[in-house]
Amino acid sequence: MAPLGLGGLGGLLLNLASGTPCAGDGHAGGHNSCDSCDNDISFLQAELRFATRAGRAPPAPLLKPIGRSFFSEDPANSAKWWLRYSSSEQLPPEKMMTVGLDQSSESAAVMVKSKGEEVEKLYFLNVNDWKSPSNLTMKDFVQAAKLSWGSVMKREQLYSPWTDFHDGHIVETLRFDQVEMDMQPFQLYETGVVQRAYIPNTTWTMEWRTDPDSDRVFPSSAEYAELVMFKNPDKCRNHWNDEFPERAYWKSTFPVLNASAAKEFALDVLHAKPLEKENPYPWPRQPGCIAVQWASLPQAAGEPFQLHFVEDFVYDTVLHSIPEFLQYQQDFLQTDVSKGCINSFMLNNLILETESLDPFARRLDELSVPYFVFAIEDRYALLFSFPGNEGVTLQLQSPHLSYVAPRPVEFCK
């Protein structure tokens, strides 16, 4: 994205300094585009200093992963599952901050930890369900994800495209002893390196990864091993360049219709970088093969956070497919987005924290991508889906917003 010109920034600074009110840009909303113009002066001055450095563009804004939100038919049960089978603790209400929390009929949240450090906040929300022109709701897709996972557990197939909706942790956040004790439905690759589970009452699963050079995860009983050990389902994957991640919460994965378009959108809008490793799957996609594109979000410290976009036309789904799921959201964005309300689908989002929402909202406007901006507690949230790959929905949170007016959170009926 091109930086603001000096004239535009200078004019804004002059207006702010003289007390001229900030004006909205006409985007959906009904308030002034900043709550306190004085608070924006220092931010704009900093942006101006960056822009005036000869031959140097402003540094790309960072996006720090802080958690995920889910639509859940039973938030308490979803959270209970995490508390029992992972190194999680209940997140108290005063620390909960996400779009839709105040509007939900039921909610629950957990904080996943590893070695005493915070890893990821997980929010589970239930709200009024939006019905598509095809008469489908989120509950239909929750059922599809559940049944598709069941087809894997029954060994009718090794994998399901619904499984590609998942985040990735290192194995330290998993309590596999408790999983085995309860004989939980679980998928453990025969190498002992990858573990997967379905998150109850949602459309999502979870992946854990073990360092192959240390203790791999294997069941202690032959009975449970027979239930959960699976051959590697990753069709056509080359594992020679696999690496064990350093970050406890290291990736977020999405099924998409066009992986290259999803990656390019991430590079453009999120300032992501191509992952500096060879693609482990054939590209372009080959018949009978899964295909992926990866990108990464640079972090202030440590290794980047990875975004994985997966095209899976190899395995089957039950009841409803991923293309149907994405069409559900496309229908919404084409029909109801002008109302300024969101639907329950958008509760499935990756939450990223950044310094300001302005550059992201500005770029989305330039690309004519619909988005929503809300005020939540003491910060703002920008919510949007990748065009053409609507299963990728992000919630960017920041204490700073001056480009567009926030509006109250409202769900379409």
N, C-alpha and C positions, 0 to 999 in steps of 0.2 A: 504494500500500500504506500502510495506517495505521501510524504510528510506534508503537513499544512504549510502553505506559503507564509512568508514573513508578514505580508500585508494582512492576511486573515488573522494570524495570531496577534499581531500588533493591535489591530482594530479591536479584537476581543479584550485584550488587556486594557486598552484605553476606556472601553465601555465599562468594564468591571471597576476600574479605578475611579471612574467618574460617577459610579452608582447607577449606571444605566441598567435596567432590568434585563436578565437573560430572556430571550424569546424562544419559544418552541419552534420546531422545524416542520410542524404539521403532521408528524408521525402520530399514529394512534395514541391518544392520551389526552388528559384534560387539565394538566397542571403546568405551572411554569417549569422550564426545563432545568432549573437548578433550585434547590431549597435555599441556598445561601451563596450568592455570587461571590461574596468576599472570600469564602472558603476555597474558591476555584482559582484565585489569583496566583497563589504560589505554584499550583500545579501547571497552569498555563505558562508562567514564567520559566519553569523548568523545561517545558516543552520548547519554548522559544530559544532558550540557551542551547539546547541540543541542535535545533534547526539552523542556528547561525554559525555553527562550527563548520569551517570551510571544508567542503568535500565529504562531510560526514552526515549520514542520515541518523535519525533518532534510533536508539537500540530497540529491537523488537520486544514488545511486552511479554513477560513470562506468564505462564498459566500453571498454577500449582494444583495438582489433584488433591481434593480434600474428602471426597466421598461420592456416594451415589444415592439416588432416589428411585424408589420402585412403586408402581401401582401394585397393591396387594389386596386380595379378597379378604384376608384375615391378617392384618398387620401384627397383632399380638403373637400369632402363631409363627409368622415369618421371623420375628425377632427372637422368639423362644428357641427356634431351631439354631440360630446363630449363637445364642448364649450357651447352648448345650454343646455344640460341636466345634466351637472356635474359641480363641482367646479373646473373648469379647466381654464387655460389661454394658449394662443399661445406660443409655445416654439420658441424663435428666432433662426435663422440659426446658429449663432455662438455658441449656446449651444446644437446643435444637433450632436450626435455622435453615429453612428450605422453602421453595415455592410450593404452595398448596397446603402447608401445615395447618394454618388457621382455618382453612376451608374444608378440611377432611372430616369425615364422620368418625373415623378411627385412625389412630396413628401410633407408631412405636418406632424407636430408634436405638441403635447400638453403636458403640465405639469399639472397633477391632484394635487390639494392641499386640505388640510383639516386643518382648524383652522390656516391658514397661513403657515403651514409646507408642504414641498414637499412630495408627496406620491408616484407618479409613472410617469415616462416619457412614452408616447405612440407615436410610430413612424408609419406612414402609407406611404408605398412605392409602386410604380408601376414600374415594369421592364419588359423587354422582357420575354415572357412566354415560358417555356420549354414544349415540347410536348412528351408524353410518347409513348412507343411502341403500346399502346392501343389507341393512338390518343387523349389523354386527356390532358387538360391544367388546370392551377389553376383557370381560369375563369369558367370552368365547375364545379369545386367544390364550388366556391363562389355561383354559381347559386343553387347548391344542398343544401348548408347551408341556403340560403335565402328561398327556397321553403319549406324546412323542418321546419324552424321556422314558415313559413306561415301556415303549417298544424296544428301547435299548436295554433296559433292565431285564426284559423277557428274552433278550438275545435274538429278537427278530431282525435287528440290524446293529451295527457296531457304533453308530453315531446318528445324530439328528441335526439338521440345520438349526433348530431352535437352540441347540447347545452353544452355537456361536455367539449368543448373547451372554457374555460372561466377563467378569473381571479376573485378574490374576494376582495371586499372593504367593509368597514363598511358604513352604510347608510349616514354618514355625507358628502360623496362625491357626493351624488345623489341629483339633484334638482327635486324632485317629483312634486312640484307645477307646474313647467314648463312642465313636462311630461304630467300631467293631462290637463293642459290648451290646449296643442296641440293635445290631444286625441291620443297620441302615442301608437302604438302596444307595449304591455307590459305584463309581466306575474307577478302577485302578488299572492303569496300563501295565502290561506284563513286565515292563522294564523297571517298574517301581518308581518312576520319575514323575509321572503326571497323575493327578487325582482329580476327579470331577464329582459334583453333586448338584442336584436340583434344589433351588431355593423354594420352599413350599409357598403355594398361593400366588406365585408370580410368573412372569414369562422368562425368567433368568436362571442361569446356572452359575457355578463357581468353579474355578480351576486353581489348584495348588501345584507348585513345582518343587521338586526335591533336587538338591545338588547330587548329580550322579557319582561324584567323587567322595561323597560322605554316606551317611546311612540312608538307604532307600527305604521306601514305605512298603511293607509287605504284611498281610494278615498273619496273625499268630496261630490261627486255627485253619485246618484244611477245609472245614465246612464253609467258613466265611470266604476263604480264598476262591472256592468254587463259584460263589455268588458274585464276587466283585472283580475278579481278574479278567481283563479283556485284552485281546490282541490290539495292536496299534491301529486306530481307525484313520489315521492321517494319510489319505490316498495321495500317493506320488510325492510325499515329503522326503527331502534329503536332510538327514539329521547330523551330518558331519560337522556342521558349523553351529550347532546348538550351544548356547551359553546359559549358565545359571545366573539369574538376575541378582543384583546387589540390593535393589530396593525391595522392601517387604511388600509394598503395593506397587506393582511394576507395569501393569498393562490394563487396557480395556479393549474388548473385542466386540465387533458388531458384524452381523450378517448383512450384506449389501447386494444390490443388483449390479452395480458397476464399481468395482474396487478402485480402478485407476481414477475415476471421477471423484470418489470419496477422498482419496489421497491428495489429489490436486486441490480440492476445496480446503482440506486441512492445511496444506502448505500456504495457500493464499490467505485465508481468513485467520487461522490460528497461529500463523508464523511457525508452523511445524517444520521439521527437517526430515529429509529422506533417511531411513534407518541405514546406518553405515555397515551393512552386512549383506551378503548375497541372499536373494530371495530363495527360501528353501523349497518353494513349489514352482512348477513350470509356469512361465508367463510369456506370452498370453496363455490363457487357460486352455488346457488340452482335454480332449474327450476322456471322461472317466476320472478326471483329476480335480481336486480342490484347487482353487487359485486364491492368492492373497496379495495385498499391498500393505506395506507397513510404513508408518511415519512415527516421529518422536517429538515430544515437547521438551525443549531444553529446560533445565531446572537451575535454580540459583546455586545448588550444591549437589554433588552426586550425579549418578547416571540419569539420562533422560527418561521420561515416562512414555511408554509406547502405546500407540493406537494401531490396532489390527483391523483390517477390513477384509471380509471373507466372502468369496463367491463359492457357494456349495450347491451344485446341482447334481451331486452324486448320491446323497442319501435322501430318504423320504421323510415326509412329515405326516402327522395324523390329524385329521379333522380340518385344519387350516394350514396353509403354507406361509412361508416368509413373504413371497410376493403379495399374497392377500393381506398380510399384516401391514406391509408398507403402503399398499393401495388404500387401506383404511385411513392412514394418516394423510396421504395425498388428497383423498376426498375431503377430509376436514380442512386442510389448508386451502383448498380451492373453493370451498363453500362458506365456511364459518369464520375464517380468520379476520375478516373485516369487522366482525362484531367486537373484537378486542378481548375475547375470552379464549381460554385454552381448553383442551380436552384431557381425559384421564390418561391417554396414551403418553402425553408429554411429561407425566410424572416419572416415566422411565428415562432418567437423564444422568449423565456424568457431571459432577459438580467440580468446577475448577475456579480457583481464586486468582484474581489479578489486581493490578494497581488501579486501573480505570477501565470502565466499560466503553468509553467514548470511541477509541479506535476500532473496536469490534463492531459496534452499532453503525458507525460511519461506513465501514467496508460492506456490511450487509446491505445497507441502503444503496450503495454504489452497484451492487450485484442484483438488486431488486429481490432479495431474499427476505421473506416475512419473518418478523421476530417480535418478541414481547419483552417489555421492560417493567419490572415491578419493584416496589419498595418493600423490603422484608426486614423487620427489626431495625437495626442500625446500619443497614447496607442496602445495596441494590442488586437485582438479579436480572440477567439477560438470558432469555430462553429462545432457542431456535433449533431447527432440524436441518440436516444436510439436504439440499435439493436433489431429488432423484434417488436419494438413499435415506429416506425419512426415518429409518430405524436408528440413525445416529442423531440423538438429541442431546444437546449440551445446556447446562445451566452455568453461566459465568457469574460469579459473585465479586463485588467490589464495594469499598466505601465511597468511591468517587463516580459521579455521573453528572455531566453538564450538557451533553449533546442532545438529549431527548428527554421528554417528560415521562416519569414513571406513572403507572396507573395501578389501581387496586387489582388484586388477583381475583379473577372470576372464572368459573367453569361453565362452558357451554352445556346446554341441556338438550 
